[in-house]
Amino acid sequence: MARSQDTLYLENTKLVHEVLVDKLTIPWDMNWGPDGWIWFNERDGHIYRLHPDTKEIQEIFVVTETYQSWDNSGFHAFALHPEFPMVPYVYTHYTYDEYGSRLVRYTFSFDENTLVNPVVLLDQIPGNSSHNGSRILFDENHNILLSMGDAFSNMEAQKLNSLSGKILCLDQTGMPCEDNPFNDNFTYSYGHRNPQGLCYGRDGIIYSSEHGEATDDELNVIVKGKNYGWPLIEGFCDYVSEQAICDTVDLEEPIFIWTPTSAPCGLAYFDHESIPEWRHSLIQTFLKDKRFSVLPLTDDGLAIKDDVEWKIYEQRFGRIREVLVTPTGRLFISTSNEETNGQWVPKDDYDKIIEIINPDFEYPAFVPEISSFQAQVFPNPATDNLWVSLDTKENEVQIEMTDLQGNLVYQETKSNEIFDGFWQLILPELESGIYSLNCYYGSNKLSKKIVIAN
């Protein structure tokens, strides 16, 4: 597809856009993979990977348990483990019936290019036809932060033992994070209505955006243990009735609001020379107001600079649900018009993933992160799966494993077109003990001692 000729002019930069793929069904979350592809999901349960240059698209998996109501429920948050594919976990949050949702971790199978071995990390999360959140982040210890809506049960957002109206923190086993502010509790922050934007900025600051009821959509800086007010107050403590509450309850006010509501959704931090005017800013997408906004941050990142908001592409693409910024400064948005709230929008092969491009900037060539891995085998000790990472562009590797007596217990030639230099081994049932693993690739050889602990 050709780049659009309608140009957006900033102070010193011009922007054009290019549609990468259309005819989608409500793409909900986008992730930049270490392979240089966009990994995204649709609300009906599908997971895909999209090459941003060739436009090739591959279906990875379908979460068949996904339940979609007449309104907005379905497959929401989707994320890759921070060390993916070395830790080949993929995380999904979806509604499984009208009033319940769950967080499930899958393992990505390199041989089959799909997801296997689902593990439910958090089940029976209260859900509804809407107000289910959600987004996923990971902290520096790879704990999971999950933003959850109030599921139309307003006061649950104020109850610490409820999962509704919260940002939750849980570890990789599905237990509450050890340093959560409330003992043996999943709650990281509370008093949220329907947070659908969640991202990191500079210096590890967490930002979240959430839908207001009729007024006061909020943009918040998230601080562990803080109460963000819903339903006691909306937005700032700026009414007499709210001030009385704020004087008695320790509440955290937003750094920006939208009144009347605009329905903020995906949120990303931008700080790249590809668009100089937008450095150190938040990019916020909107459903109801059909645009995205750029909000420049103060130096410390704790406020919006001079309360400035630049509204971008108003009414141009319809409802915009998600935004993705890559390490090389590329910017992608996705639309959300094939849903109840967007049906009145004239169809033009919606929904789409669109790249916003500075045609005068030479974007750095993406080097897949996999290629920087040192030769290694993991995990070690292992059970029935091994992953081999080799510093090579070879697409084929000969694998042999022997026991201490030199008996050949495993042999296979592996090819992999998904991640250069990265292979998954599914081992036969072996007795516990020490084994020798030899990998032959090109003119090179990697030898490792492997402990099998079955």
Secondary structure, 3 states (H helix, E strand, C coil): CCCCCCCEECCCCEEEEEEEECCCCCEEEEEECCCCCEEEEECCCEEEEECCCCCCEEEEEECCCCCCCCCCCCEEEEEECCCCCCCCEEEEEEEEECCEEEEEEEEEECCCCEEEEEEEEEEEEECCCCCCCCCEEECCCCCEEEEECCCCCHHHHHCCCCCCCEEEEECCCCCECCCCCCCCCCEEEECCCCEEEEEECHHHCEEEEECCCCCCEEEEEECCCCECCCCCCCCCCCCHHHHHHHCCCCECCCCEEECCCCCEEEEEEECCCCCHHHCCEEEEEECCCCEEEEEEECCCCCCEHHHCCEEECCCCCCCEEEEEECCCCCEEEEECCCCHHHCCCCCCCCCCEEEEECCCCCCCCCCCHHHHCCCEEECCCECCEEEEECCCCCCEEEEEEECCCCCEEEEEEEECCCCCCEEEEECCCCCCEEEEEEEEECCEEEEEEEEECC
